[in-house]
Amino acid sequence: MALALFVCVVIVLMAGFPVALTLAGTSLVFAAIGLITGQFDAAFLGSIPNRLYGIMTNDTLVAVPLFIFMGITLERAKIAEALLDALSRAFSRGSGGLGIAVVLVGMLLAASTGIVGATVVTMGLLSLPTMLKRGYAPSVATGTICAAGTLGQIIPPSIVLVLLGDVLSAANQQAQIASGNYSGKTISVGDLFAGALLPGLMLVGLYLAWLIWLAWRQPTLMPAPTEAQRAPLGAGQFIRALLAPLVLIIMVLGSILTGKATPTEAAGVGAAGALGLAALRGSLNIAALEDIMQRTVRVTSMVFLILIGASIFALVFRGYDGDVAVHALLADLPGGMWSAFVVVMLVMFLLGFVLDFIEITFVVVPIVGPVLLGLGIDPIWLGVMIAINLQTSFLTPPFGFALFYLRGVAPASVTTGDLYRGVIPFIIIQLLAMLVLALVPQIATWLPSVIYG
Amino acid sequence: MTSTRRRSSLQRINAGLGRAVAWLTLLMVINVVAVIVARDLFGFGRIWMQELTTWLHACIFLLGIGYTLQHNEHVRVDIFYQRMRARTRAWIDLVGVLVLLLPVAGIVLWMSWDYVFGTRGSWAGFETSSQAGGLPYPFPSIAKTLMLVMPALLGLQGLLMAADAVTTLRQDRQDSNTEHSE
């Protein structure tokens, strides 16, 4: 019955009614059937208010609207445009400079809302026309944009990492209680930020290495700007466009990693700093502020309704002993921990074709997390692997989110074949990164252990 | 005509509320910064100030969920939805509201009622923060009351969404009828 619920939810989701309401509504239909047949205990629905109040008072998730506020302010102030412009000028000497600039902008700023579609569309509108105008091969341009647009998701401080950190921390506690370990290590959002930093930078490094190699071997695919297109970068512009946002992001991230501030405090200061930057650039007035605030409300509400819907789904799923079934299924696989891990990763990869990062974090991770962690997988490493895995899923043809959304904003001169060909090298890089992380888990676990002991 | 007018005045509820609630996000940013400045510069820390951030956060999304539906910004799996005809989409929205949205709003409202207004609920107990020096009465009760306001606003907006879907379906039928008669 629990499995039927899961399958039904995924099928009903395809119809396109809002995800959060589909999750909760379909679960309620199953609960109603179970109440009639006597298979379902109404007490599970009775804990809805407790769950809802838990979401309202969750101290970790308070950081989410503040990060969203910061991201939307930076976007509204056209910081990304200015950053891309400044970086591409800084790298205008050789071929491939613009591609490198796009990757760096993706790393720094793409994570504003945690919605893959939105960031890829933003990056696409921002850089695709310029890249094509400069004579970049369409496949190289689109591949770079897809990879860079999804990259921001897994580099701290991103919203999905806050959400994933909160869910993993709960799953970790559950796993410890189940194994009778009451004094185990707790993990926090700060831990996951620290854990994701080096793997994220490793990915950036690999992307850049690939682009530089390609520019060197086949410069015609990504030509250097002509003399007329090249514009010098003034010192003032450099500071305003590049240094200011860089300092802001390093400050926010640094204060969390060094433990000087909680993620909520850092996000609040980041939001205030972003407002300051916007004012500095002269793009802040009452209308702009109202737009920022209203969009913050909408994105925040969207995220939290999914969380509410997912927790109603989780209650019904547990009411049908779904957690027990999943545990039995995963724990009894031949091959132990690794085969359970690979199965979960494959399922998430496939779900990534239809569900966004936030939904998978709220729906799937609470179900499988405690089982995997109970088998002895490190929670931080698991979080990082989930993040890279989902990013890969969003890039993979034919269903990858990123491709789908970039198609929507790309001109007709760019074929779907270009899109598919363009992402292949980046998918290979992703798989390579996951392999490296599987062989050397310290890349993810070392930094948190140094910082938090 | 009157039904259109009634509908547009009902639309104003969530629209106005959304605009008002938006200011709470700025208040939240200011409050977080104020907490840090007060603590680090003046050594002044109050639990209620920290709790106010969480309280504002809860108010924002509980009051914003209906408003977000009005803007159609609750994410959908739109791989297929995006390519459907307006008529099919209207059917999905209509059935979705009746079978999914309204039951969800109803059950949250029903289950939370005693939690807030029951004899052992939040208001009856003059609830204050569980922490000493935390938010006083009636702040926690106000937040809990929003647990009922949220599904009410969501349900209202859902009904308006269903009404719009019906309009689309009627329009569509009229159009195809006139096409046939020509």
Interface residues (C-beta under 8 A of the other chain):
Chain A: V12 L13 M14 A15 G16 F17 P18 V19 A20 L21 T22 A24 G25 T26 L28 V29 L45 G46 I48 P49 L52 Y53 M56 T57 D59 L61 V62 P65 L66 F69 I115 A261 T264 E265 A267 G268 V269 A271 A272 L275 L289 E290 M293 Q294 T296 V297 R298 V299 T300 S301 M302 V303 F304 L305 I306 I308 G309 I312 V354 L355 D356 I358 E359 F399 F404
Chain B: G18 R19 V21 A22 W23 T25 L26 M28 V29 I30 N31 V32 V33 V35 I36 T53 T54 H57 A58 I60 F61 L62 G64 I65 Y67 T68 L69 H71 E73 H74 V75 R76 V77 D78 I79 F80 Y81 Q82 M84 R89 I92 D93 G96 V99 L100 L101 P103 V104 I107 V108 M111 S112 Y115 A143 K144 M147
